[in-house]
Amino acid sequence: MTTDELDREAHVLIEGIADLAPGIRYKGLDQLHSVIAAYSRAGRPAPLPLRHLLEELTTEAMESHVEPRSCLLYTSPSPRDRQKS
C-alpha cells in the first residue's frame, strides 16, 4: 500500500467512525488497529488524529463493557463480633 493510499484509508476511517453514534463507535477498533499497524509497517508514525481516535474508542469500549455494580462494604464489627471478644 502506498503512503497516499494509506493516508486516504485513514481519512475514510476517521470520517466513517465519526458518523457512527456514540456508544457503538468502538466497533471500529479492529479496523483502526489495522490501519495503525500499516503505518508502523511502512515505517511512518500514525497521524495524531488516528492516535486520538484510538484512545477515545478504547475508552468507549471499556466503558461499554463495564457494568456498574454496587457493593455494601461493612467494616465495623457487628454486635455478634463484639460479644465474642
Residue, then its C-alpha position, 0 to 999 in steps of 0.5 A: m500500500t502506498t503512503d497516499e493510499l494509506d493516508r486516504e484509508a485513514h481519512v475514510l476511517i476517521e470520517g466513517i467512525a465519526d458518523l457512527a453514534p456514540g456508544i457503538r463507535y468502538k466497533g471500529l477498533d479492529q479496523l483502526h488497529s489495522v490501519i495503525a499497524a500499516y503505518s508502523r509497517a511502512g515505517r511512518p508514525a500514525p497521524l495524531p488524529l488516528r492516535h486520538l481516535l484510538e484512545e477515545l474508542t478504547t475508552e468507549a469500549m471499556e466503558s461499554h463493557v463495564e457494568p456498574r455494580s454496587c457493593l455494601l462494604y461493612t467494616s465495623p464489627s457487628p454486635r455478634d463480633r463484639q460479644k465474642s471478644 
